[in-house]
């Protein structure tokens, strides 16, 4: 058989394994586990790190302040050196909407060895611990919560005995590029970190979604969070690994009550979102980068190429193997498109989106070796965390 046929067969074998052997990553039914209301609702402190978030705060912060939570809860917004009036806007929104008590504070510039967001989180947790809460809700400034979101998170954590409960917020999908790239972003994340495996005690798979993390305070103390992950660029995954490594029971799933309001209207915006941390995900390792590029090519690009080449050249084996692999890829993507309420006609275009992600990953490495490193909100992190090497 020709090289094209062998490669197509290898891709088909890879998709058969992904379909059945990677924790059923493609399924989207991992939602908040069964839960019942506790007899006494524990106290919760909500920590919101915010840097130049005035554009999204009017949509997100009121949803936190007006939470329908039966126990004591309050919000700590940490204004991380904003230049757009984020802190004052937060105070004004609290005056307008009332609800949960709001404290706005600023930690100053992060010292050496800290990423900015985690320094802000550390400051917020320090303020919250004075209140002695049982739980901390770490949520980003662009995340909007339904009124019962906090109530459901706490009920799930208490009922399931979880030390960390995280939900992957439903990202915005309105522009053309958001429709093409965003569902695939969550699909690829679930492929790397199958949600079903994360919640299994003893499994090595650990991840969280930084936009919505409910964390037991004592579990955070045992794991040394956030100090133990202070240099992490991908802070949510590092946080989950620290908690699970400390013996904690964690859970991650897709959200029904949590949405991101941050827009990514242009390809450039989405490119920056992915490329800022893609090489950090590969631990800044050139061999892992090479393996990732080859893996993306074989798994996502070979099927349509082999199918077309087989049809053009009359190679039935190449056309069938490539077509079946492409069909499996398309079928596993359909549930994510349904979750995001997108046209199913986008599913066969996943190879094109994967090609974009391949270029974004390579660009992330190029930026790293140019000395720019991961960049976000005006800060650049040029060196990987020692814990991630």
NORPEVEN-V560859 format. One record per residue. N is the residue number from 0. RES is the residue in one small letter. SS is DSSP state (h for helix, s for strand, l for the rest). PHI is phi in radians with two decimals (none if undefined). NEAR is the number of other C-alpha atoms within 8 Angstrom. Layout:
n->N res->RES ss->SS phi->PHI near->NEAR
n->N res->RES ss->SS phi->PHI near->NEAR
This chain:
n->0 res->x ss->l phi->none near->4
n->1 res->x ss->l phi->-1.31 near->5
n->2 res->x ss->h phi->-1.07 near->6
n->3 res->x ss->h phi->-1.09 near->8
n->4 res->x ss->h phi->-1.14 near->12
n->5 res->x ss->h phi->-1.03 near->9
n->6 res->x ss->h phi->-1.14 near->10
n->7 res->x ss->h phi->-1.13 near->15
n->8 res->x ss->h phi->-1.12 near->11
n->9 res->x ss->h phi->-1.10 near->9
n->10 res->x ss->h phi->-1.13 near->14
n->11 res->x ss->h phi->-1.09 near->13
n->12 res->x ss->h phi->-1.09 near->8
n->13 res->x ss->h phi->-1.09 near->9
n->14 res->x ss->h phi->-1.25 near->12
n->15 res->x ss->h phi->-1.12 near->10
n->16 res->x ss->h phi->-1.19 near->9
n->17 res->x ss->h phi->-1.08 near->9
n->18 res->x ss->h phi->-1.09 near->11
n->19 res->x ss->h phi->-1.96 near->8
n->20 res->x ss->h phi->-1.98 near->8
n->21 res->x ss->l phi->-2.01 near->10
n->22 res->x ss->l phi->1.13 near->9
n->23 res->x ss->l phi->0.84 near->11
n->24 res->x ss->l phi->-0.99 near->13
n->25 res->x ss->l phi->-1.37 near->12
n->26 res->x ss->l phi->-1.38 near->9
n->27 res->x ss->l phi->-2.03 near->10
n->28 res->x ss->l phi->-1.71 near->5
n->29 res->x ss->l phi->-1.50 near->10
n->30 res->x ss->l phi->-2.04 near->9
n->31 res->x ss->l phi->-0.87 near->9
n->32 res->x ss->l phi->-1.19 near->7
n->33 res->x ss->l phi->-0.93 near->7
n->34 res->x ss->l phi->-2.64 near->10
n->35 res->x ss->l phi->-2.26 near->7
n->36 res->x ss->l phi->-1.33 near->6
n->37 res->x ss->l phi->-1.23 near->8
n->38 res->x ss->l phi->-1.13 near->4
n->39 res->x ss->l phi->-2.19 near->5
n->40 res->x ss->l phi->-1.37 near->8
n->41 res->x ss->l phi->-1.28 near->9
n->42 res->x ss->l phi->-1.36 near->11
n->43 res->x ss->s phi->-2.37 near->13
n->44 res->x ss->s phi->-2.01 near->13
n->45 res->x ss->s phi->-1.73 near->13
n->46 res->x ss->s phi->-1.95 near->16
n->47 res->x ss->s phi->-2.15 near->14
n->48 res->x ss->s phi->-1.31 near->15
n->49 res->x ss->s phi->-2.47 near->13
n->50 res->x ss->l phi->-2.30 near->10
n->51 res->x ss->l phi->0.94 near->13
n->52 res->x ss->l phi->-2.03 near->12
n->53 res->x ss->h phi->-1.07 near->10
n->54 res->x ss->h phi->-1.22 near->6
n->55 res->x ss->h phi->-1.89 near->11
n->56 res->x ss->h phi->-0.98 near->14
n->57 res->x ss->h phi->-1.02 near->9
n->58 res->x ss->h phi->-1.59 near->10
n->59 res->x ss->h phi->-1.79 near->14
n->60 res->x ss->h phi->-1.08 near->12
n->61 res->x ss->h phi->-0.99 near->12
n->62 res->x ss->h phi->-1.18 near->12
n->63 res->x ss->h phi->-1.41 near->12
n->64 res->x ss->h phi->-1.13 near->14
n->65 res->x ss->l phi->-1.81 near->11
n->66 res->x ss->l phi->-1.08 near->13
n->67 res->x ss->l phi->-1.56 near->8
n->68 res->x ss->l phi->-2.03 near->9
n->69 res->x ss->l phi->-1.23 near->6
n->70 res->x ss->l phi->-1.64 near->9
n->71 res->x ss->l phi->-1.42 near->9
n->72 res->x ss->s phi->-2.58 near->11
n->73 res->x ss->s phi->-2.59 near->10
n->74 res->x ss->s phi->-2.01 near->14
n->75 res->x ss->s phi->-2.06 near->15
n->76 res->x ss->s phi->-1.71 near->15
n->77 res->x ss->s phi->-1.78 near->17
n->78 res->x ss->s phi->-1.39 near->15
n->79 res->x ss->l phi->-1.54 near->15
n->80 res->x ss->l phi->1.16 near->9
n->81 res->x ss->l phi->-1.21 near->12
n->82 res->x ss->l phi->-1.97 near->6
n->83 res->x ss->l phi->-2.05 near->7
n->84 res->x ss->l phi->1.37 near->9
n->85 res->x ss->h phi->-0.98 near->15
n->86 res->x ss->h phi->-1.09 near->12
n->87 res->x ss->h phi->-1.17 near->7
n->88 res->x ss->h phi->-1.09 near->10
n->89 res->x ss->h phi->-1.06 near->12
n->90 res->x ss->h phi->-1.11 near->10
n->91 res->x ss->h phi->-1.14 near->8
n->92 res->x ss->h phi->-1.12 near->12
n->93 res->x ss->h phi->-1.16 near->12
n->94 res->x ss->h phi->-1.15 near->7
n->95 res->x ss->h phi->-1.30 near->6
n->96 res->x ss->h phi->-1.75 near->9
n->97 res->x ss->l phi->1.11 near->10
n->98 res->x ss->l phi->1.53 near->8
n->99 res->x ss->l phi->-1.13 near->11
n->100 res->x ss->s phi->-1.06 near->9
n->101 res->x ss->s phi->-2.13 near->11
n->102 res->x ss->s phi->-2.02 near->7
n->103 res->x ss->s phi->-1.91 near->11
n->104 res->x ss->s phi->-2.48 near->9
n->105 res->x ss->l phi->-2.33 near->9
n->106 res->x ss->l phi->-1.60 near->11
n->107 res->x ss->l phi->1.38 near->6
n->108 res->x ss->l phi->-1.14 near->7
n->109 res->x ss->l phi->-1.19 near->10
n->110 res->x ss->l phi->-1.28 near->5
n->111 res->x ss->l phi->-1.02 near->4
n->112 res->x ss->l phi->1.65 near->6
n->113 res->x ss->l phi->-2.14 near->10
n->114 res->x ss->l phi->-1.37 near->12
n->115 res->x ss->h phi->-1.03 near->10
n->116 res->x ss->h phi->-1.10 near->8
n->117 res->x ss->h phi->-1.21 near->13
n->118 res->x ss->h phi->-1.13 near->12
n->119 res->x ss->h phi->-1.14 near->15
n->120 res->x ss->h phi->-1.08 near->14
n->121 res->x ss->h phi->-1.04 near->10
n->122 res->x ss->h phi->-1.10 near->10
n->123 res->x ss->h phi->-1.14 near->14
n->124 res->x ss->h phi->-1.13 near->10
n->125 res->x ss->h phi->-1.06 near->8
n->126 res->x ss->h phi->-1.15 near->9
n->127 res->x ss->h phi->-1.19 near->13
n->128 res->x ss->h phi->-1.09 near->8
n->129 res->x ss->l phi->-1.06 near->6
n->130 res->x ss->l phi->-1.42 near->6
n->131 res->x ss->l phi->1.14 near->7
n->132 res->x ss->l phi->-1.30 near->12
n->133 res->x ss->l phi->-1.35 near->10
n->134 res->x ss->s phi->-2.24 near->12
n->135 res->x ss->s phi->-2.05 near->14
n->136 res->x ss->s phi->-1.85 near->12
n->137 res->x ss->s phi->-1.69 near->14
n->138 res->x ss->s phi->-2.46 near->13
n->139 res->x ss->l phi->-1.38 near->11
n->140 res->x ss->l phi->-1.27 near->12
n->141 res->x ss->l phi->-1.74 near->13
n->142 res->x ss->s phi->-1.77 near->15
n->143 res->x ss->s phi->-1.80 near->13
n->144 res->x ss->s phi->-1.98 near->13
n->145 res->x ss->l phi->-1.10 near->9
n->146 res->x ss->l phi->-0.99 near->10
n->147 res->x ss->l phi->-1.77 near->11
n->148 res->x ss->h phi->-1.05 near->11
n->149 res->x ss->h phi->-1.10 near->11
n->150 res->x ss->h phi->-1.01 near->10
n->151 res->x ss->h phi->-1.20 near->9
n->152 res->x ss->h phi->-1.08 near->11
n->153 res->x ss->h phi->-1.14 near->9
n->154 res->x ss->h phi->-1.07 near->12
n->155 res->x ss->h phi->-1.15 near->15
n->156 res->x ss->h phi->-1.14 near->12
n->157 res->x ss->h phi->-1.17 near->10
n->158 res->x ss->h phi->-1.18 near->12
n->159 res->x ss->h phi->-1.54 near->9
n->160 res->x ss->l phi->1.18 near->7
n->161 res->x ss->l phi->-1.53 near->13
n->162 res->x ss->l phi->-1.56 near->12
n->163 res->x ss->s phi->-2.53 near->15
n->164 res->x ss->s phi->-2.18 near->14
n->165 res->x ss->s phi->-2.26 near->13
n->166 res->x ss->s phi->-2.12 near->14
n->167 res->x ss->s phi->-1.33 near->14
n->168 res->x ss->s phi->-1.02 near->13
n->169 res->x ss->s phi->-1.31 near->11
n->170 res->x ss->l phi->-1.35 near->9
n->171 res->x ss->l phi->-1.24 near->12
n->172 res->x ss->l phi->-2.37 near->8
n->173 res->x ss->l phi->-2.19 near->7
n->174 res->x ss->l phi->-1.36 near->9
n->175 res->x ss->h phi->-1.03 near->7
n->176 res->x ss->h phi->-1.20 near->12
n->177 res->x ss->h phi->-1.08 near->16
n->178 res->x ss->h phi->-1.12 near->11
n->179 res->x ss->h phi->-1.34 near->10
n->180 res->x ss->h phi->-1.78 near->10
n->181 res->x ss->h phi->-1.16 near->12
n->182 res->x ss->h phi->-1.01 near->12
n->183 res->x ss->h phi->-1.16 near->12
n->184 res->x ss->h phi->-1.01 near->8
n->185 res->x ss->h phi->-1.23 near->8
n->186 res->x ss->h phi->-1.05 near->12
n->187 res->x ss->h phi->-1.15 near->8
n->188 res->x ss->h phi->-1.08 near->9
n->189 res->x ss->h phi->-1.15 near->11
n->190 res->x ss->h phi->-1.17 near->10
n->191 res->x ss->h phi->-1.28 near->6
n->192 res->x ss->l phi->-2.24 near->12
n->193 res->x ss->l phi->-0.96 near->14
n->194 res->x ss->h phi->-1.03 near->13
n->195 res->x ss->h phi->-1.10 near->10
n->196 res->x ss->h phi->-1.33 near->10
n->197 res->x ss->h phi->-1.07 near->16
n->198 res->x ss->l phi->-1.42 near->10
n->199 res->x ss->l phi->-1.56 near->8
n->200 res->x ss->l phi->-1.08 near->6
n->201 res->x ss->l phi->1.58 near->4
n->202 res->x ss->l phi->-1.32 near->7
n->203 res->x ss->l phi->-1.53 near->5
n->204 res->x ss->l phi->-1.33 near->8
n->205 res->x ss->l phi->-2.50 near->11
n->206 res->x ss->l phi->-2.87 near->13
n->207 res->x ss->l phi->-2.52 near->14
n->208 res->x ss->l phi->-1.97 near->13
n->209 res->x ss->l phi->-1.06 near->12
n->210 res->x ss->l phi->-1.24 near->12
n->211 res->x ss->s phi->-2.71 near->15
n->212 res->x ss->s phi->-2.30 near->14
n->213 res->x ss->s phi->-1.65 near->13
n->214 res->x ss->s phi->-2.30 near->13
n->215 res->x ss->s phi->-1.16 near->11
n->216 res->x ss->h phi->-1.09 near->10
n->217 res->x ss->h phi->-1.22 near->7
n->218 res->x ss->h phi->-1.19 near->12
n->219 res->x ss->h phi->-1.10 near->12
n->220 res->x ss->h phi->-1.18 near->8
n->221 res->x ss->h phi->-1.10 near->9
n->222 res->x ss->h phi->-1.50 near->11
n->223 res->x ss->l phi->1.18 near->9
n->224 res->x ss->l phi->-1.46 near->12
n->225 res->x ss->l phi->-1.68 near->11
n->226 res->x ss->h phi->-1.01 near->7
n->227 res->x ss->h phi->-1.22 near->8
n->228 res->x ss->h phi->-2.15 near->13
n->229 res->x ss->l phi->-1.08 near->11
n->230 res->x ss->l phi->-1.76 near->11
n->231 res->x ss->l phi->-1.25 near->11
n->232 res->x ss->l phi->-1.39 near->11
n->233 res->x ss->l phi->-1.62 near->9
n->234 res->x ss->h phi->-1.21 near->10
n->235 res->x ss->h phi->-1.19 near->10
n->236 res->x ss->h phi->-1.17 near->11
n->237 res->x ss->h phi->-1.08 near->11
n->238 res->x ss->h phi->-1.08 near->13
n->239 res->x ss->h phi->-1.09 near->13
n->240 res->x ss->h phi->-1.11 near->10
n->241 res->x ss->h phi->-1.14 near->13
n->242 res->x ss->h phi->-1.17 near->18
n->243 res->x ss->h phi->-1.19 near->11
n->244 res->x ss->h phi->-1.12 near->8
n->245 res->x ss->l phi->-1.53 near->9
n->246 res->x ss->l phi->1.61 near->6
n->247 res->x ss->l phi->-1.37 near->11
n->248 res->x ss->l phi->-1.75 near->13
n->249 res->x ss->s phi->-2.13 near->14
n->250 res->x ss->s phi->-2.57 near->12
n->251 res->x ss->s phi->-2.44 near->14
n->252 res->x ss->s phi->-2.71 near->11
n->253 res->x ss->s phi->-1.41 near->13
n->254 res->x ss->s phi->-1.65 near->12
n->255 res->x ss->s phi->-1.94 near->6
n->256 res->x ss->s phi->-2.13 near->8
n->257 res->x ss->s phi->-2.32 near->15
n->258 res->x ss->s phi->-2.34 near->12
n->259 res->x ss->s phi->-1.52 near->11
n->260 res->x ss->l phi->-1.82 near->12
n->261 res->x ss->l phi->-1.34 near->9
n->262 res->x ss->l phi->-1.49 near->5
n->263 res->x ss->l phi->-2.25 near->11
n->264 res->x ss->l phi->-1.22 near->10
n->265 res->x ss->l phi->-1.96 near->9
n->266 res->x ss->h phi->-1.03 near->9
n->267 res->x ss->h phi->-0.99 near->6
n->268 res->x ss->h phi->-1.12 near->9
n->269 res->x ss->h phi->-1.21 near->12
n->270 res->x ss->h phi->-1.04 near->9
n->271 res->x ss->h phi->-1.10 near->8
n->272 res->x ss->h phi->-1.03 near->8
n->273 res->x ss->h phi->-1.40 near->11
n->274 res->x ss->h phi->-1.23 near->13
n->275 res->x ss->h phi->-1.10 near->12
n->276 res->x ss->h phi->-2.30 near->12
n->277 res->x ss->h phi->-1.07 near->12
n->278 res->x ss->h phi->-1.27 near->16
n->279 res->x ss->h phi->-1.10 near->11
n->280 res->x ss->h phi->-1.05 near->8
n->281 res->x ss->l phi->-1.62 near->9
n->282 res->x ss->l phi->0.99 near->9
n->283 res->x ss->l phi->0.92 near->11
n->284 res->x ss->l phi->-1.90 near->8
n->285 res->x ss->h phi->-1.04 near->6
n->286 res->x ss->h phi->-1.18 near->6
n->287 res->x ss->h phi->-1.15 near->8
n->288 res->x ss->h phi->-1.09 near->13
n->289 res->x ss->h phi->-1.06 near->8
n->290 res->x ss->h phi->-1.09 near->8
n->291 res->x ss->h phi->-1.16 near->8
n->292 res->x ss->h phi->-1.08 near->9
n->293 res->x ss->h phi->-1.11 near->8
n->294 res->x ss->h phi->-1.10 near->8
n->295 res->x ss->h phi->-1.07 near->12
n->296 res->x ss->h phi->-1.13 near->10
n->297 res->x ss->h phi->-1.19 near->12
n->298 res->x ss->h phi->-1.36 near->11
n->299 res->x ss->h phi->-1.87 near->14
n->300 res->x ss->h phi->-1.65 near->13
n->301 res->x ss->h phi->-1.08 near->13
n->302 res->x ss->h phi->-0.93 near->18
n->303 res->x ss->h phi->-1.17 near->12
n->304 res->x ss->h phi->-1.12 near->9
n->305 res->x ss->h phi->-1.12 near->16
n->306 res->x ss->h phi->-1.10 near->14
n->307 res->x ss->h phi->-1.16 near->9
n->308 res->x ss->h phi->-1.07 near->11
n->309 res->x ss->h phi->-1.10 near->14
n->310 res->x ss->h phi->-1.19 near->10
n->311 res->x ss->h phi->-1.26 near->7
n->312 res->x ss->h phi->-1.59 near->6
n->313 res->x ss->l phi->1.43 near->6
n->314 res->x ss->l phi->-1.53 near->10
n->315 res->x ss->h phi->-1.09 near->8
n->316 res->x ss->h phi->-1.10 near->8
n->317 res->x ss->h phi->-1.13 near->15
n->318 res->x ss->h phi->-1.11 near->14
n->319 res->x ss->h phi->-1.22 near->10
n->320 res->x ss->h phi->-1.11 near->15
n->321 res->x ss->h phi->-1.13 near->18
n->322 res->x ss->h phi->-1.13 near->12
n->323 res->x ss->h phi->-1.15 near->10
n->324 res->x ss->h phi->-1.10 near->13
n->325 res->x ss->h phi->-1.12 near->12
n->326 res->x ss->h phi->-1.13 near->9
n->327 res->x ss->h phi->-1.11 near->11
n->328 res->x ss->h phi->-1.00 near->12
n->329 res->x ss->h phi->-1.09 near->11
n->330 res->x ss->h phi->-1.12 near->9
n->331 res->x ss->h phi->-1.26 near->10
n->332 res->x ss->h phi->-1.50 near->13
n->333 res->x ss->h phi->-1.00 near->10
n->334 res->x ss->h phi->-1.02 near->11
n->335 res->x ss->h phi->-1.21 near->13
n->336 res->x ss->h phi->-1.13 near->14
n->337 res->x ss->h phi->-1.13 near->10
n->338 res->x ss->h phi->-1.03 near->8
n->339 res->x ss->l phi->-1.56 near->9
n->340 res->x ss->l phi->0.99 near->6
n->341 res->x ss->l phi->-1.92 near->9
n->342 res->x ss->l phi->-1.06 near->7
n->343 res->x ss->h phi->-1.19 near->8
n->344 res->x ss->h phi->-1.13 near->6
n->345 res->x ss->h phi->-1.34 near->10
n->346 res->x ss->h phi->-1.04 near->11
n->347 res->x ss->h phi->-1.16 near->10
n->348 res->x ss->h phi->-1.50 near->8
n->349 res->x ss->h phi->-0.99 near->13
n->350 res->x ss->h phi->-1.01 near->10
n->351 res->x ss->h phi->-1.13 near->8
n->352 res->x ss->h phi->-1.13 near->11
n->353 res->x ss->h phi->-1.09 near->11
n->354 res->x ss->h phi->-1.10 near->12
n->355 res->x ss->h phi->-1.05 near->8
n->356 res->x ss->h phi->-1.12 near->9
n->357 res->x ss->h phi->-1.05 near->10
n->358 res->x ss->h phi->-1.13 near->8
n->359 res->x ss->h phi->-1.09 near->12
n->360 res->x ss->h phi->-1.15 near->13
n->361 res->x ss->h phi->-1.10 near->10
n->362 res->x ss->h phi->-1.08 near->9
n->363 res->x ss->h phi->-1.04 near->15
n->364 res->x ss->h phi->-1.17 near->11
n->365 res->x ss->h phi->-1.06 near->8
n->366 res->x ss->h phi->-1.09 near->11
n->367 res->x ss->h phi->-1.09 near->12
n->368 res->x ss->h phi->-1.33 near->8
n->369 res->x ss->l phi->-1.48 near->7
n->370 res->x ss->l phi->1.53 near->7
n->371 res->x ss->l phi->-1.52 near->11
n->372 res->x ss->l phi->1.11 near->14
n->373 res->x ss->s phi->-1.27 near->15
n->374 res->x ss->s phi->-2.28 near->10
n->375 res->x ss->s phi->-2.82 near->7
n->376 res->x ss->l phi->0.94 near->6
n->377 res->x ss->l phi->1.43 near->5
n->378 res->x ss->s phi->-2.00 near->7
n->379 res->x ss->s phi->-2.12 near->9
n->380 res->x ss->s phi->-2.03 near->11
n->381 res->x ss->l phi->-1.47 near->9
n->382 res->x ss->l phi->-2.10 near->5
n->383 res->x ss->l phi->-1.20 near->13
n->384 res->x ss->l phi->-1.19 near->9
n->385 res->x ss->h phi->-1.00 near->6
n->386 res->x ss->h phi->-1.15 near->5
n->387 res->x ss->h phi->-1.71 near->7
n->388 res->x ss->l phi->-1.25 near->7
